[in-house]
Amino acid sequence: MNNIKLAIIFAGSFIVTGCMTANSITPSSVKQFHSPDELIKGKELNGKDGKGKEYSNMQTLNNALIPYSFFNNLCKNKGAELDRLLPTYFNNFRGDKNNPALIRNNIDQGMGIFKCPIAQPWYVSIQPITTATKKAIGSLPDVDYVTLKSNVISKAEAENTVKNKVNEIKTNIEQAKQNFENYQKQQYIQSPQYIIDLAEKGNLDAQMKLGAMYFDGNGVRKNYYDALRWYKEAAKSGNIKAIKEVGYIYASYIKDGNSALYWYSKAANQGDSEAMNAIGVIHHIGRNGVKMNTTEAMRWYQKAFKNGDSFAPKNIGDMYFNGDGVPRDYTKAKHWYIEAAKKGNRAAEFKLKQDF
């Protein structure tokens, strides 16, 4: 029974509150007031404590435009209508900006800084302070509220606020543009096109990176010939790594043994032990247009070993262990495996544990 009474009382408040709406206010409603200050006090637009007043904003119950409507009709009494100089800027807002009370019924048109453009203009600020959603009783819908604070402000304050806000907006726009430009630049720097552009200008690091990108298919379609092209460009500077990459692609992917020998020889002539070992392997295997030549393979393995390569002694050990082009000799094989193991060759270490 008590719930029914409460529901009736609550529903009654809809009717009482609904007696005055923004649309029901006319110039005659405020004819007794001569200034916005009088209007704020007379209609208690900021509540009894002056800190702001709570207004409902529902689909069928909209009071949130009441302050604006009062001021606009006060201005109409002087033969003008309010001009909105600036939308609300939420400077002192402490509520939920997503609350429906701030969205429904074009309430945003009734908040901000306004000017009454008469002979002696006046300015008012209508700003949201907070929002709330209150539970209704029974099956009645919840009610969304916004607390609004109305203040009379000076011309200087209004103009300065507008000016500062416009400058802030301009600054934000410029910052957004700069951020977007920085983003585009960063995206470009991280893009294959940026690497391509640098590579085409002769940048060695870009040429090496582009070669690796085409080789791995990283950011571009995998293409060994494009990888070869850019490694060759990098090799023009004498870069040994680039030269060896060219030799490696010819030997392992394009299957051109003679071209592989040509490029590995360029690196070997500069004292690169890895290239020397690679030449030995090509002669040892004898494929892709190069005849097997174990004598030449042994010569290059020895040369690579003397220059510090760890794979060359392992390969020599394999030749002795298998009797590959040389008489089988396990003692010599072990010796060379030990030499390779000293240089950190894991395969040689495994061979020693497994077979010796």
C-alpha positions in Angstrom: 0.0 0.0 0.0 2.9 2.4 0.9 4.5 1.6 -2.5 1.4 2.6 -4.2 1.2 5.9 -2.4 4.8 6.6 -3.2 4.3 5.8 -6.8 1.3 8.2 -6.9 3.3 10.9 -5.2 6.2 10.3 -7.6 3.9 10.4 -10.6 2.4 13.5 -9.2 5.7 15.2 -9.2 5.8 14.6 -13.0 2.6 16.5 -13.3 3.7 19.3 -11.0 7.1 19.7 -12.6 5.6 19.4 -16.0 3.5 22.5 -15.4 6.5 24.5 -16.5 8.5 23.5 -19.5 11.0 25.4 -21.7 8.3 25.7 -24.4 5.7 27.1 -21.9 7.9 30.1 -21.0 7.1 33.3 -22.9 8.2 36.9 -22.7 5.3 37.6 -20.4 6.6 35.0 -18.0 9.6 37.2 -17.2 8.2 40.7 -17.8 8.7 41.6 -14.1 12.4 41.1 -14.4 14.7 43.8 -15.7 18.0 42.1 -15.6 19.4 38.5 -15.8 20.6 38.9 -12.2 17.0 39.6 -11.0 15.8 36.6 -13.1 18.3 34.2 -11.6 17.3 35.2 -8.1 13.6 35.5 -8.7 13.3 32.1 -10.4 15.9 30.5 -8.2 17.7 29.2 -11.3 20.7 28.1 -9.2 18.6 26.7 -6.4 18.2 28.1 -2.9 21.9 27.7 -2.1 23.0 29.4 -5.3 25.3 26.4 -6.2 23.2 25.2 -9.1 19.8 23.6 -9.8 18.9 20.1 -10.8 16.8 19.8 -13.9 15.3 16.7 -15.4 15.8 15.8 -19.0 13.6 12.9 -20.2 11.9 12.2 -23.5 8.6 13.3 -22.0 9.9 15.4 -19.1 12.4 18.0 -20.2 13.2 20.9 -17.8 16.9 21.3 -18.7 16.3 24.0 -21.2 14.4 26.1 -18.7 17.3 28.4 -17.8 18.0 29.1 -21.4 14.4 29.7 -22.2 14.1 32.2 -19.3 17.1 34.2 -20.5 16.0 34.1 -24.1 12.5 35.4 -23.3 14.0 38.1 -21.1 16.1 39.1 -24.1 13.0 39.0 -26.3 11.4 41.6 -24.1 14.1 43.9 -25.2 13.5 43.1 -28.9 16.3 40.6 -29.4 17.2 36.9 -28.9 20.2 35.2 -27.3 23.3 34.6 -29.4 25.3 31.6 -28.3 29.0 32.7 -28.3 30.4 29.5 -27.1 29.1 26.0 -26.4 29.6 24.5 -23.0 33.2 23.7 -22.2 32.7 21.5 -19.1 35.4 23.3 -17.2 33.9 22.7 -13.7 31.9 19.6 -14.7 32.1 16.7 -12.2 29.5 14.2 -13.7 29.2 11.7 -16.4 29.5 13.2 -19.9 27.7 10.2 -21.3 24.6 10.6 -19.1 21.5 10.8 -21.3 20.6 14.1 -19.5 23.4 15.7 -21.6 22.3 14.2 -24.8 18.5 14.3 -25.1 16.3 17.1 -26.5 19.1 19.2 -27.9 20.1 20.3 -24.4 23.5 21.3 -25.7 21.8 24.3 -27.4 20.9 25.6 -24.0 24.3 25.5 -22.4 27.3 27.7 -23.0 28.0 31.4 -23.0 25.3 33.7 -24.4 24.9 37.3 -25.3 21.7 39.4 -25.4 22.5 41.8 -28.3 20.7 44.9 -27.2 21.8 48.5 -26.8 23.3 47.6 -23.4 24.1 43.9 -24.0 24.4 41.5 -21.2 26.1 38.1 -21.0 25.2 34.9 -19.2 26.9 31.5 -18.7 24.9 28.4 -18.4 27.2 25.5 -17.5 26.6 21.8 -16.4 27.9 21.0 -13.0 27.0 17.3 -12.6 24.6 14.7 -13.7 22.5 12.0 -11.9 20.1 9.2 -12.6 17.5 8.5 -10.0 15.6 5.3 -9.6 11.9 5.6 -9.9 9.4 3.6 -7.9 7.7 0.5 -9.4 7.5 0.4 -13.1 8.1 4.1 -13.7 11.2 5.0 -15.7 14.4 6.2 -14.1 14.9 10.0 -14.3 18.1 11.6 -15.6 19.1 14.9 -14.2 21.6 17.6 -15.0 22.6 20.3 -12.5 23.1 23.6 -14.2 24.7 26.8 -12.9 23.7 30.1 -14.4 25.9 33.2 -14.0 25.9 36.7 -15.3 29.3 37.5 -16.7 30.9 40.7 -17.9 31.6 41.5 -21.6 35.3 41.2 -21.0 35.0 37.8 -19.3 32.7 36.5 -22.1 35.0 37.8 -24.9 38.2 36.5 -23.1 36.6 33.1 -22.5 35.6 32.9 -26.1 39.0 34.1 -27.3 40.8 31.6 -25.1 38.6 28.8 -26.1 39.1 29.6 -29.8 42.8 29.7 -29.3 42.7 26.4 -27.5 40.7 24.9 -30.3 43.2 26.3 -32.8 46.1 24.9 -30.8 44.3 21.5 -30.5 43.7 21.5 -34.3 47.4 22.4 -35.0 48.5 19.7 -32.5 46.1 17.2 -34.1 47.6 18.1 -37.5 51.1 17.7 -36.2 50.3 14.4 -34.6 48.8 13.2 -37.8 51.8 14.3 -39.8 54.1 12.6 -37.2 52.0 9.5 -37.5 52.2 9.5 -41.3 55.9 10.1 -41.1 56.3 7.3 -38.6 54.2 5.0 -40.8 56.3 6.0 -43.8 59.6 5.4 -41.9 58.3 1.9 -41.0 57.1 1.2 -44.5 59.0 -0.7 -47.3 58.7 2.4 -49.5 60.8 4.4 -47.1 63.5 1.7 -47.2 63.3 1.6 -51.0 63.6 5.4 -51.3 66.7 5.3 -49.1 68.2 2.4 -50.9 67.7 4.1 -54.3 69.6 7.1 -52.9 72.6 4.8 -52.2 72.1 4.3 -48.5 74.1 1.1 -47.6 72.1 0.2 -44.5 68.8 0.5 -46.5 70.2 -1.6 -49.4 71.2 -4.3 -47.0 67.9 -4.2 -45.1 65.9 -4.2 -48.4 67.9 -7.2 -49.6 67.0 -9.0 -46.4 63.3 -8.0 -46.7 63.1 -9.4 -50.2 65.0 -12.5 -49.1 62.7 -13.2 -46.1 59.5 -11.8 -47.6 59.3 -9.3 -44.7 56.9 -6.4 -45.7 57.4 -7.2 -49.4 56.7 -10.3 -51.6 59.6 -12.7 -51.2 61.8 -12.5 -54.3 65.4 -13.9 -54.4 66.2 -11.9 -57.6 65.1 -8.6 -56.0 67.2 -9.6 -52.9 70.1 -10.3 -55.2 69.7 -6.9 -56.9 69.9 -5.0 -53.6 72.7 -7.0 -52.1 74.7 -6.4 -55.4 74.0 -2.6 -55.0 75.3 -2.8 -51.4 78.3 -4.9 -52.6 79.4 -2.0 -54.9 80.7 -0.3 -51.8 82.9 -3.3 -51.0 80.7 -4.5 -48.1 81.8 -8.1 -47.4 78.5 -9.1 -45.9 76.7 -8.0 -49.0 79.2 -9.8 -51.2 78.7 -13.0 -49.3 74.9 -12.7 -49.4 75.1 -12.5 -53.2 77.3 -15.6 -53.2 74.9 -17.4 -50.9 71.8 -16.7 -53.0 73.6 -17.8 -56.1 74.8 -21.0 -54.4 71.6 -22.0 -52.5 68.7 -20.5 -54.4 69.5 -19.6 -57.9 71.7 -22.7 -58.2 74.5 -21.0 -60.2 77.7 -22.4 -58.8 80.1 -20.4 -61.0 78.5 -17.1 -60.1 78.6 -18.2 -56.4 82.3 -18.9 -56.7 82.8 -15.5 -58.4 81.2 -13.6 -55.6 82.6 -15.7 -52.7 86.1 -15.2 -54.3 85.6 -11.4 -54.0 85.1 -11.8 -50.2 87.8 -14.4 -49.9 90.3 -12.1 -51.5 89.6 -9.7 -48.7 90.5 -12.4 -46.2 87.1 -13.5 -45.2 87.3 -17.1 -43.8 83.6 -17.8 -44.2 83.8 -17.1 -47.9 86.8 -19.3 -48.2 85.0 -22.2 -46.5 82.0 -21.6 -48.8 84.3 -21.9 -51.9 85.6 -25.2 -50.4 82.0 -26.5 -50.0 81.1 -25.6 -53.6 84.1 -27.6 -54.9 83.5 -30.4 -52.5 79.8 -30.8 -53.5 80.4 -30.2 -57.2 77.0 -29.1 -58.3 75.2 -26.3 -60.2 77.7 -26.1 -63.0 80.9 -26.7 -60.9 82.6 -30.0 -61.1 83.5 -31.8 -57.9 87.2 -31.2 -57.0 88.1 -32.5 -53.5 91.7 -31.3 -53.9 90.5 -27.8 -54.4 88.0 -28.2 -51.7 90.8 -29.3 -49.2 92.9 -26.3 -50.3 90.2 -23.8 -49.5 89.2 -25.6 -46.3 92.8 -25.3 -45.1 93.0 -21.7 -46.1 89.7 -21.0 -44.3 91.0 -22.8 -41.2 94.2 -20.7 -41.1 92.0 -17.6 -41.3 89.9 -18.6 -38.3 86.9 -20.4 -39.7 85.3 -23.0 -37.4 83.4 -24.9 -40.1 86.5 -25.6 -42.3 88.2 -27.9 -39.8 84.9 -29.8 -39.3 84.7 -30.3 -43.1 88.3 -31.5 -43.3 87.5 -33.9 -40.5 84.5 -35.2 -42.4 86.7 -35.8 -45.5 89.1 -37.9 -43.5 86.4 -39.7 -41.6 84.6 -40.7 -44.8 87.6 -41.1 -47.0 86.2 -38.4 -49.3 88.9 -37.5 -51.8 91.6 -38.5 -49.3 92.5 -41.9 -47.6 90.2 -42.6 -44.7 92.1 -41.7 -41.5 90.2 -41.6 -38.2 93.2 -40.2 -36.4 93.4 -37.2 -38.7 89.6 -36.9 -38.6 89.7 -36.7 -34.8 92.4 -34.2 -34.9 90.4 -31.9 -37.2 87.2 -32.4 -35.2 89.2 -31.3 -32.1 90.4 -28.2 -33.9 86.9 -27.4 -34.9 85.6 -28.0 -31.4 88.3 -25.6 -30.0 86.7 -22.9 -32.2 83.3 -23.6 -30.7 81.8 -25.8 -33.5 79.0 -27.8 -31.9 78.7 -30.3 -34.7 82.4 -31.2 -34.2 81.8 -31.6 -30.5 78.9 -33.9 -31.2 80.9 -35.9 -33.6 83.7 -36.5 -31.1 81.2 -37.7 -28.4 79.4 -39.9 -30.9 82.3 -41.6 -32.7 85.4 -41.2 -30.6 
